[in-house]
């Protein structure tokens, strides 16, 4: 008799904002240094880190370059199968 596998509860991934905030904190640079190196206003950085506001895409690009960040997309198995079906594979 085959055993059914228990579905693992997936941990929700942190938001992109939360991941950026973590990367900034873990960078070893002060927020002041990051602001100077990326030309982001300190007040904008402060509001971003407090979760009050977002940053412009240009600011995000400069942050990503400074901190050597990349976005990696994790596709659920369902999405991968659906994409293959749409492509006629």
N, C-alpha and C positions, 0 to 999 in steps of 0.2 A: 504494500500500500504506500503510495507516494505521499510524502509529507508536503503540506503547503508551507511555503515560506511566509514568515510574518513580514508584512510591509514595514520597512523601517520608517520611523518618523523622521522626516527631513527637517533639519534645523533651518529656520529661515535665514537667508543670507542677509548680512547687514546692507543697508541702503548704500548707494554710491557715495552719498554725502557722508555717511558715517565712516565709510572706508577711507575717504579723503581726509576727514578729520583725524582718524587714527594714523594715517601716513604722515600728516603734518606733525602730530605729537611725537611720533616715533623717529622723525627725521634726524634728530640730534641738533637741529637748528632752532634758534629762537623764532618766534613769530615775527619779531622785528627784522631779523636777518632775512627771513623768507619774503617779507613785504618789500624790503629794499631790493632783493635780488629779482623779484618778479614784477616790481612796479605795481603792487596791489596796495591800495590805501589801508592803513592800519585799522581804521574804523570798519572798513568792509570786511577785513579778515576777522576782526573781533565779532561782528554780527554773524558771519558765517560759522565761526567756531561755536557760538552760542546757539546756533540753530534758528536764528531769527531771520536770516536772509540767505539768498544764494549768491553765487559769484557769476560773473559774465563768462561766456565760453572762452573769450580771449584770456581771461585770468586763469581759468581751468587749464587751458593749454599750457600757459607758462608754468603753472604749478606742476603739471604732469611732466614737463620737460626737466624742471629743476629737480624734482624728486625721483625722476626716472621711472614713472608709472606707466602701466599699460592696462587696458581693459581686456579682460578675457571673458568670452561668452560661454556659459555652460548651458547646453541645451538638454532639456529633459528628453527621455527616450521617446515619449509620445511625439514631441515636436520633430525629432529626427525622422521618425517613421512617416509622419505627415508630409514632411518636405520631400522625402523620397517618392511618396505617392504622387505629389504634385508634379514632380519632375518626370514621372513616368518610369521610374526605376523598378 
